[in-house]
């Protein structure tokens, strides 16, 4: 019987264990990301009820057994897609912590949300479809994650209003306005194509629309241009 080199040299086994674990973790993360992207596309096209793990596995080019190794059920995979999308949206609102200038923070948030609509339209459609159908499968996400996150942003906006940095607006309404406008470019992309008479917005055209939306939102909430709050 051949000797096991790792058993013969315990120090070598210890030295190689950590890189091996990192490699396995990287492979797992890569496989999960690929499956999530494929699931997002299938759920956007078919909805939860119309989709199947077989369809998703086929889209991913993997045996169905491999998919179930990472995600035991279709519902578990579906909820993971929703959670992953929320994480992207959560990061998009970091500007509320990064800047105390409302115009700067809101502008950055709107741009980030528009970029997500451009980069990840299918995920937005999955989210919207779930909400439209009563959010049965994401009540825990809404209550435990979205609401606390949302409430902190509302508090920041209310503080800006109290300091006279924004017009006397309802903070929740402003957030809904931002969501509905930015996500429209993902959820109703087919309608935009027809009404604009174009196959799809070019990157340049999308950037121009983004700046239009930014200015519309800033005017709606009465935010002054950065650095102009003191009337200097």
RAGI-V548098 format. One record per residue. N is the residue number from 0. RES is the residue in three letters. PHI is phi as a letter, one per 40 degrees, with the letter a starting at -180 (* if undefined). NEAR is the number of other C-alpha atoms within 12 Angstrom. D_FIRST is the distance of its C-alpha to the first C-alpha in whole Angstrom. Layout:
{{N/RES/PHI/NEAR/D_FIRST} {N/RES/PHI/NEAR/D_FIRST}}
This chain:
{{0/UNK/*/3/0} {1/UNK/c/7/4} {2/UNK/c/8/6} {3/UNK/c/11/9} {4/UNK/d/13/12} {5/UNK/c/15/15} {6/UNK/c/12/13} {7/UNK/c/12/13} {8/UNK/b/13/17} {9/UNK/d/13/19} {10/UNK/c/12/22} {11/UNK/c/15/20} {12/UNK/c/16/19} {13/UNK/c/16/23} {14/UNK/c/13/24} {15/UNK/c/16/23} {16/UNK/c/15/23} {17/UNK/c/13/27} {18/UNK/d/14/27} {19/UNK/c/14/25} {20/UNK/c/14/27} {21/UNK/c/13/30} {22/UNK/c/14/29} {23/UNK/c/14/28} {24/UNK/c/14/31} {25/UNK/c/14/33} {26/UNK/c/15/31} {27/UNK/c/19/33} {28/UNK/c/15/36} {29/UNK/c/15/36} {30/UNK/c/24/36} {31/UNK/c/28/38} {32/UNK/c/22/41} {33/UNK/c/23/40} {34/UNK/c/38/41} {35/UNK/c/36/44} {36/UNK/c/31/45} {37/UNK/c/32/45} {38/UNK/c/42/46} {39/UNK/d/41/49} {40/UNK/c/31/50} {41/UNK/c/33/50} {42/UNK/c/38/52} {43/UNK/c/32/54} {44/UNK/c/24/55} {45/UNK/b/21/55} {46/UNK/g/28/55} {47/UNK/c/34/53} {48/UNK/c/18/54} {49/UNK/c/15/54} {50/UNK/c/26/50} {51/UNK/a/28/47} {52/UNK/c/38/43} {53/UNK/c/24/43} {54/UNK/c/27/45} {55/UNK/c/37/44} {56/UNK/c/32/40} {57/UNK/c/20/42} {58/UNK/c/24/44} {59/UNK/c/25/41} {60/UNK/g/19/39} {61/UNK/b/22/36} {62/UNK/c/18/35} {63/UNK/d/23/37} {64/UNK/c/17/34} {65/UNK/c/22/33} {66/UNK/c/33/37} {67/UNK/c/23/37} {68/UNK/c/20/33} {69/UNK/c/27/36} {70/UNK/b/27/39} {71/UNK/c/17/39} {72/UNK/b/21/43} {73/UNK/c/33/45} {74/UNK/c/23/47} {75/UNK/c/22/45} {76/UNK/c/34/44} {77/UNK/c/37/48} {78/UNK/c/32/49} {79/UNK/c/31/46} {80/UNK/c/40/48} {81/UNK/c/40/51} {82/UNK/c/29/50} {83/UNK/c/27/48} {84/UNK/c/32/52} {85/UNK/c/30/53} {86/UNK/c/20/51} {87/UNK/c/23/52} {88/UNK/c/33/56} {89/UNK/c/26/56} {90/UNK/c/20/55} {91/UNK/c/29/58} {92/UNK/c/34/60} {93/UNK/d/25/59} {94/UNK/c/26/62} {95/UNK/c/30/64} {96/UNK/c/23/62} {97/UNK/c/17/62} {98/UNK/a/20/66} {99/UNK/c/21/69} {100/UNK/c/30/71} {101/UNK/c/39/71} {102/UNK/c/34/72} {103/UNK/c/30/69} {104/UNK/c/31/66} {105/UNK/c/46/68} {106/UNK/d/35/68} {107/UNK/c/32/64} {108/UNK/c/37/63} {109/UNK/c/42/65} {110/UNK/c/34/63} {111/UNK/c/32/60} {112/UNK/c/40/61} {113/UNK/c/37/62} {114/UNK/c/29/59} {115/UNK/c/34/57} {116/UNK/c/34/59} {117/UNK/c/32/59} {118/UNK/c/20/55} {119/UNK/b/31/54} {120/UNK/c/30/57} {121/UNK/c/34/55} {122/UNK/c/40/53} {123/UNK/c/41/57} {124/UNK/c/35/58} {125/UNK/c/40/55} {126/UNK/c/40/57} {127/UNK/c/27/60} {128/UNK/c/26/60} {129/UNK/c/28/58} {130/UNK/c/19/61} {131/UNK/d/15/64} {132/UNK/c/16/62} {133/UNK/g/13/63} {134/UNK/f/20/60} {135/UNK/d/17/58} {136/UNK/c/28/55} {137/UNK/b/29/55} {138/UNK/d/19/57} {139/UNK/c/16/55} {140/UNK/c/26/54} {141/UNK/c/24/58} {142/UNK/c/15/59} {143/UNK/c/15/56} {144/UNK/b/21/56} {145/UNK/c/23/58} {146/UNK/c/18/61} {147/UNK/d/16/60} {148/UNK/c/26/60} {149/UNK/c/27/63} {150/UNK/c/19/65} {151/UNK/c/22/64} {152/UNK/c/31/65} {153/UNK/c/24/68} {154/UNK/c/20/69} {155/UNK/c/31/69} {156/UNK/c/36/71} {157/UNK/d/26/74} {158/UNK/c/23/74} {159/UNK/c/31/74} {160/UNK/c/23/77} {161/UNK/c/16/78} {162/UNK/c/18/79} {163/UNK/g/20/80} {164/UNK/c/30/78} {165/UNK/b/30/78} {166/UNK/c/25/80} {167/UNK/c/20/81} {168/UNK/b/26/78} {169/UNK/c/22/76} {170/UNK/c/28/72} {171/UNK/c/21/71} {172/UNK/c/20/73} {173/UNK/c/31/72} {174/UNK/c/32/68} {175/UNK/c/19/69} {176/UNK/c/25/71} {177/UNK/c/33/68} {178/UNK/c/32/65} {179/UNK/c/23/67} {180/UNK/c/27/68} {181/UNK/c/37/65} {182/UNK/c/36/63} {183/UNK/d/28/66} {184/UNK/c/34/64} {185/UNK/b/34/61} {186/UNK/c/31/62} {187/UNK/b/24/65} {188/UNK/d/27/64} {189/UNK/c/19/65} {190/UNK/c/17/69} {191/UNK/c/19/69} {192/UNK/c/17/68} {193/UNK/c/13/71} {194/UNK/c/13/73} {195/UNK/c/14/73} {196/UNK/g/11/73} {197/UNK/b/14/69} {198/UNK/c/13/66} {199/UNK/a/21/64} {200/UNK/c/24/65} {201/UNK/c/14/64} {202/UNK/c/14/62} {203/UNK/c/12/66} {204/UNK/c/15/68} {205/UNK/c/25/65} {206/UNK/c/21/66} {207/UNK/c/17/69} {208/UNK/c/25/69} {209/UNK/c/33/67} {210/UNK/c/23/70} {211/UNK/c/20/73} {212/UNK/c/33/71} {213/UNK/d/32/70} {214/UNK/c/25/74} {215/UNK/c/23/75} {216/UNK/c/37/73} {217/UNK/c/31/75} {218/UNK/c/21/78} {219/UNK/c/24/78} {220/UNK/b/33/77} {221/UNK/g/24/79} {222/UNK/c/33/76} {223/UNK/c/28/78} {224/UNK/c/24/76} {225/UNK/d/21/74} {226/UNK/g/16/76} {227/UNK/b/14/79} {228/UNK/c/20/79} {229/UNK/c/12/82} {230/UNK/g/9/84} {231/UNK/c/8/84}}
